[in-house]
Amino acid sequence: MSSQPPLPACPECGRRIAAWKKDHCVYCGFAFPADFKQGLPEPEALKWVDRPAIPPDAERKLEMMKVVPMERTGKGKSVSTVVGLLSIPVFAVLFYLLSVMLRRFSPLAGSAVLASGAAFLGYLLWNLQKMRR
């Protein structure tokens, strides 16, 4: 058995404390009262581990990542946008022709194809708009 007393639990979510030096629960964000951990020794398992220093070349790269934007060119987006915009009239014509053919046999089936085509084109337009952002 462990010689240390059990860890106190968060008053809000009931989970045991995972980060002793934090003044809040890492699970739910509840701020602990000022006297919440008083009288309890810091558990060995939750002590901070000192990390080694970052090498100078890696530190320079990290600084450059903060300064230089890492955005890709918009060329990939524009090609897919053009293809998506060109596919809209193609699908519209296909759904229309299919509904005209089916309307000869069943007016309900033709209307269902038109409705599903409109839903598909709406979904396609929604995806194109989302991709442009």
Buried (B, 14 or more C-beta within 10 A) or exposed (E): EEEEEEBEEBEBEEEEBEEBEEEEBEBEEEEBEEEBBEEBEEBEEBEEEEEEEEEEEEEEEEEEEEEEEEEEEEEEEEEBBEEBEEEEEEEBEEBBEBBEEBBEEEEEBBEEBBEEBEEBBEEBEEEBEEEEE
